[in-house]
Amino acid sequence: MPRILYGVSPIGLGHATRSLVVARELEKKGAEVKMFSGGKAAEFLRGCGVEVEDIVEDAGPKIAGGEMKNASAWYLRSWLAQRRNVPKALRLAASFAPDVVVCDEEFSGVTAAGEMGVPRAFMADELELGFARGMVARAIEGRVEGWYRGLLGAVDLLIIPEEGEDAGNKRFVGPIVRAPTAICAEVRARHGLPEGRTVLVSLSGSGAGRELAWKAMDALGSVPGGRPSLVVVGNRGAKLEGEGVYDLGLVKDNQDLVACADLVISTAGKSTIDEAAAAGTPIIAVPIRNHAEQERNAAALGYSASDSERLRELVRLKIGARGEPKAYDGGSRAAELITSLA
């Protein structure tokens, strides 16, 4: 039975949701999986019945007014957190004695595995950065990107959850999504939602995107045929209130809500985009401005940050325009590759 130590980035929840899929596939293959993360990601995994070590610190980027701010400060905070995290990851790895270490954009575990000579796999959405804007920030980012490219080239297995052509240590497995767990009637009953059309606003697990939810509330007033119910999910402070608004906060079954919605509006996180594609649910992906990863995700669907100003038009165009569901098996393919390292 291979022993797999699995690190998960604590920024947002997309890394946690897909890591949960891969971990369960690994267990089906007979592996013993030990997971570690931090913050809300660790809390989410624990809520899904996973035993997880909460040892990872990381500071997400500063978001204000729908825009990512001061990338250089984010890089500095992340570097300082990495220095604190690596000793903890080394202690955990020494006690668990893994055959393989796999990390989903979590850096301390993959660093510790390199020091210990343990085979390591790394999962990444992005092979480049591009968050910096000013001259000083770009100079700092250049050094960070050099380190990042070195890490991606040094791991035994680089898993990319998209379609693509394998090369070197890169393996493209396709999107990794959670399958729905219930039919729509059960999902509505579970969350106390009414019948009728529903728009889901899926915000970042890190708390970004509250402004988008307010704009969505305004946009629904112009939908022909009556105002749909607005369901809001994500990790924020005070809940949104209003007629026909159901703010559920942080939920563990977001894929069920995505599948049942007539439209999803999101901050362009990859997991929500992939879950919408898997279900055939139309999506409007409005990225956090200057968040390079989200901007690239949104651009692939024809959206940009400026689309927050034309939500009324987009909602009328997209609501109910379902597509053909897509079948993805990225989780199973990733698990097969990881176990092959043992």
N, C-alpha and C positions, 0 to 999 in steps of 0.2 A: 504494500500500500504506500504510494508516494505521499510525502508530507509537503504540502504547499503553503508557504507563508505569503499572504496576499495583502498588500498595502493599497489603500484607497485615498486619493486626494480628498481633503475635507472641504474644498472650495465648491460650493453648489452641491447638487445632489445627483447630477447626471452620471458622475463617476461611480457613485454608490449604487445607483439603480442597475447599471449594466454589469458592475462587478458582482452584484447579487446573482444575476443570470449566469455568469461564467462560473462562479463558485458552486452553484447548484449543479451545473453540468460537470464540473470536476468531481463532485461527490458522487454523481451517478456513475462515473468511471472508476470509482473506488478510492479516490484520493481523500486524505485527511487535510482539511483546509483550516488554517488559522488566519483570521482577518484582523487588520489593525487600521485605524483611521483616527479621526478627531472631530470634535464639535458636533454640528448638526448631522454630518454624514454618519458618524458613529452612532448617534441617537437614532437615526433612521434605520440603520442596519439592525440595531438592537431591537427596534420595534417590529422588525420583520422576522424576529426569532433567531438572529445570528449572535453568537458570542463573539464580541469584538473588543480588542484592546484599544482604549481611547488614549493614545499617546502622541498623536501628531498635531503639532501647532502649524498653522499657516494663516497669513493675513490676506484676505481677498482684496482685490483692487477697490479703491475708493470710487463710489458712484454717487453723483449728485446731479439732479436735473436731467436724468436720462443720459448722462455722459460719464465715461471713465476718466478719472483725473490722476495726474501725477504718477505715471508709470515707473519713473525712476525710484520713487519712495516705495512703491510696491515691490520692486526688485530687491531693494535693500532689506525690507521687512522679511521677505521670503528667504533671503540668504541667511539672515540672523536666525530665523526659525529653523532652517536646515541644520545649522550648527548645533542647535539644541536637540533636534530630532534624531540625528544620526546615532549618538550614544545610546539612546533609548531603543532604536531599531536594532542596534548591535546586541544589546542585552536580550531583547526578545528573540532574535534569531539564534543566539547561543543557547537559550533555554529550550527552544522548540526544535532545533536541529533540522531545518528543512532540507529537502532534496532539491527544491526549486523555490526561488523567490520571484513573485510576479507583482508588479505595481502598476496601477492605473493612474498615471501622472502624479504619483507620489514618489518623491526623490530620495528620502532617507533610506527606505528599504532597499532600493536598487543600489544605492551607494554602499550600504552595509554588506550586501551580497557580494559586491565587487571586492571589498576588503577581505571577505572570508573565502573567496574562491568558489562560491555557490553559483550554479547556473541561474541566470536571471532573464526574465521576460519583462518587457515594458509595453504598456498600451498607451497610445497617444492619438489624439485627434489631429494635432497640428505638428508639422515638421518644420515650421518656421514661426517666428514671433511677430514683430510688427506692431507692437502696442505703443511704442514711444512716439512722441511728436516733436518736442523741442530738441535742439542741438545737443545739449548735455544729456538728456534722456536717451537719445539715439546712440550716443557714445557708450553709455552704460549698457544699453541693450545689446550693442555689438559684442561686448565681452561676455554677457550672459548667453547670447546666441552661440558663441564659439564653444562655451562649456556644454550647452545643450546639444549641439550637433555632435560633439565628442561622445557624450553619453549615449545618444541614439545609435551611433556607430559601434559602440563598444559592447552593448548588450547582446546576449546570445540570440534573442528573438524580439523583434519589434513588431507588435501587433497593431494594425491600423483598422479600425472598425468602419471601413468604407470599401467600395469596390475599386479595384485597381490591379496593376500588374506587379507580381512579386519580383523582388530584386535584392540580392545580398541577404541581409538578415531581415528584410521587410516582408511581412506577410499580410495581405489584405484579406480580411475575413468577411467583410460586409457588415451592415448595421447589426448592433446587438440590442434587442428590444425584449421587454417583458410581454408575455402573452396575456390577453385579458382573462380575468378570473371569474367573470359573471356576465349574465345578459343585462341589457340596459334597464329592464324593470327592476332587477335586483339592485343594480347600482343606484338607481334613483331612490329606492326605498332605504338603502343603507345610509345615504347622505341627506334624506329628507327633501329631495328635489321634486318639483311638480312635473306633470306631463307637459308636453309642448316643446317648442324649439329652445335649444340651449346653446349659448356661447360660453366656451371655457376660456378664461384668461389664465394661462399657466406662466407664473412668474418664477424667477430664479430661486433655487433653494438657498442662495446666499442673501436673499432679501432685496435684490435689485429689481427695478421695474414697476414700482408703485405708481409712477406717473402714467405708465401705459394703461394700468387698470382704470384710472380715473378717466382717461380719454376713451376707453372702451365703453364705460358707462354712458358717456355722452353720445357716442356713436350709435348705440342701440336704439336711441329715441327716434331715429329716422328710418328704421327698417320697415319696409312695406309689410302689411299683414299683421301688425302688432308687435309690441316690444318683446323680444325673447328674454328668457331668464338668463341672468349673468352669474356664472359660477367662477369664483376666484380661488386659486390655490397657489401656495408658495409661502416662503418664510419671511414674514415682515413683522411690523409692530402692531398698531391698532388695526382691527379689521375694518373693511369697507362696509358701509351701511347704505341702504336705499331700497326702494320698492323693487321687488323682483331680483334682489342681489343676495347671493348665497356665498359668503366668504368662508371657506372650509379650512383656511390656514394650510398647514403642512399635512399632506395625506400620503399614505404609503401605497395607494393603488391608483396613482395618477393615470396609468395606462388605461384603466377601465373608464375613467371620465373622458379621456381623449377619444376612445372608441365610440362612446355614446353621444358625444357632442355633435352639433350641426356645423360648428366652426370652432377652431382653436385660434386664439391670439396669443403669441408668446414672444419672449425676449430672445428668440433665435438660438436657444440651447440645442445642441445636437440630439440629445435624447428625446426631447419633445417632438422635434421635427421628424425623427425616425419613427417614433410611436404613431404619429399622425399618418405618415406614409404607410405604415404597416396596416393601419385600420382603414385607410382610404378617406380619412377625415380631412376636409380642406383646412388650410392653415395660413395665417398671416403672421409672418416672422419679422418683428421689428427689433433690430439689434440695439444694444446699448452703444451710443455713439463713441467712437474711438476704441471700442473693444474689438480688436482685430479678428479674433476667432469668431465672434458672433456676426461681425460684418461679412466675413467670408461665407458663413453658413447662410445668411440671409440673401446675399448676392446670388448664390447658386439657385435660389428660388425666385429671383427677380425682385427682391425687396431691399430697402435701405432704411436708415434711421429716419429719413425725412417722411417716410410713409406714416409715421405717427400723426402727421398733420392731415392725412386724408383717409382716416379710418372709416368715416361715414361712407365714403364711396366704396372702399374695399370691402366693408362688411356687407353692403347691399349686393356686391358682385359675387362674393365668395360663399355666403351662408347657404348651406344645403347642397353645394356643388360637390358631391362626394365623388371620389375617384375609385379606381380598382384597388382593393387591398393587395399588399405585397407580402410575400412570405420570405422572412429572413431567418438564416440559421447561423448568424455570426457567433452566438454564444457557444454553440456546440463545436464550431470550427476552431474557435479560440482555445477551448478546453482541450481539444485533441492535440493542438500544437504545444500547449503548456506541458501536458503529461509526457509528450515525446522527449522533453528535456530531462526527465527524471531518469 
